[in-house]
């Protein structure tokens, strides 16, 4: 019995559902990995920016923390390991960046919605809620856990 086009379409989407989360994790993860690596290589400059321009307390400690979170969190997003925790920590860094670096200089709400920081926050919210997708170590570990309990 031939399937309807709608059924074929829905099955295709279910089979390809892993592509979206993987693409987002790869693009964002690689970007944050290299950004964190760059910050670690220029800690004096990042510390100065955090302290003098953004007035973040304990600028050196926070520069090191943010750099490591971006480096390690980005790498973990790429492979899909600890995705929700990594996304939560990265969302925290983006929330601070949004409040300290973007919000004070925004002239309108439109300025806020056109920032990469807000885009990253939305992506991290999606990864926290939706998870890493099927092309991830997290997914493989969760399947193995389900099989072991069965």
N, C-alpha and C positions, 0 to 999 in steps of 0.2 A: 504494500500500500504506500503510495508516494506521500512524503511529508509535505506539509505546506511550506511555503517560502518563509513564513514567520518562524516555524519550528526550526528550519535549517539555520536561519539567521541567529536565533537564540542559542542553538547548540554551538555554532561557530564562535559567538561571543563568549560563551562559557569556557570553551577550549582556549581561547586567546586572552582570557582575563588576567593572566600572569604578566602580560606585556606592559601594561600601564604602571603597576607598582615597580616593576624592574627598571623601566626607563627612568622613572622619577628618582628611584634610589641611586641609580648609576650617575645620572647627571648631577644631582644635588650632592651625593656622597663624594664624588671626585672633586667638585668645586670646593667643598668644605675641607677635604683632606689637604688640598694644595694651599688653601687659604690658611689653615692652621699651621702647615709647614712653613709658609712664608712668615707668619707671625712669630713662630719659634725662632726663626733665623734673624728676626729684627726686634727682639724683646725690648730693647732700649727705646726704640721708636714707638712701639705699641704702648709701653708703659707711660711714656711722655704724653701720648695722645689721650690715653685713658685718664691720666691725672690732670693734665693742664687744660685740655679741650673739653672733655666730657665730665670732669670732676667726679669720677668714680672713686670711691674710697679704696684704700689698699691697691693702688694701681698696678704695682708689680705682681702681686699675688693674683689679682684678677686677670692680668695679661697672660700669665702662665696658665691659669685655669682655663680661660677661654681658648687659648691656643691648643692646649691638649684636648679639650672637648671637641674642638673642630677637627683636629687631626685624627684622633681615635674614633670619634663619632662618625666622621666622614668615611673612614675605612670600614667601619662596622656596617654602615648603610650600604656600601657597595656590595658586600657579601651577604647582607641580610641576616646578620647575627646581632641579637639584642636590639632589634630595630626600634621597638617602641620606647625603650629606655634611652637609646641614642637620640631619637627624635625628640623626646621630652627634654633632654639636656640641651640639645641644639635649639629647641624652641625657647628655652630659658635665655640662652645667649642672644637670640634674635629679639626677644621681648625687651631685654635691657638695651640693646642697640636701638630699637625702635623708640623707646622712651627717652634715652639720653642723647642720641645723635639725630634722630629724625623729627620727633614731635616738637622740640623747641624751635625748629626752623621752618615748620610747615605754615604756609599762609592760608591754606584751606583744607577741607576734607579731601578734595581731589588730590592734593599733594600727598596725603597719607596713603591713598589707595594706589598711587603710582610708584611706590617704593618696592624694591626687591626684598626688603626685610619683611614687609607684610605678606608678600607672596611666599616667602620661606615659611612664615608662621602658618599660613594656610596649608602648605604642603606637609609641614610637620604635624599639624592637627589631623590631616588625612591619614598619615602613616601611623600615628598613635591610635586612632580609632579603627582604621581599616586593616592595619598590619602590613607586613612586608610582601605579601603575595606568595604564590606557589614557587617561584624561582628564588628561593632563599634558604639559608641554613635554618632559620627559625621554623620554617614550614616543615623541613625534613625532620627536625628534632621533634616537633609536635606530632607528626605522623608516627614516628618511631615510639613515642610515648603512648599513643593511642593503641598501637599494636601490642605493646608490652602488657597493657592492662587487659586486653581482650582475651 
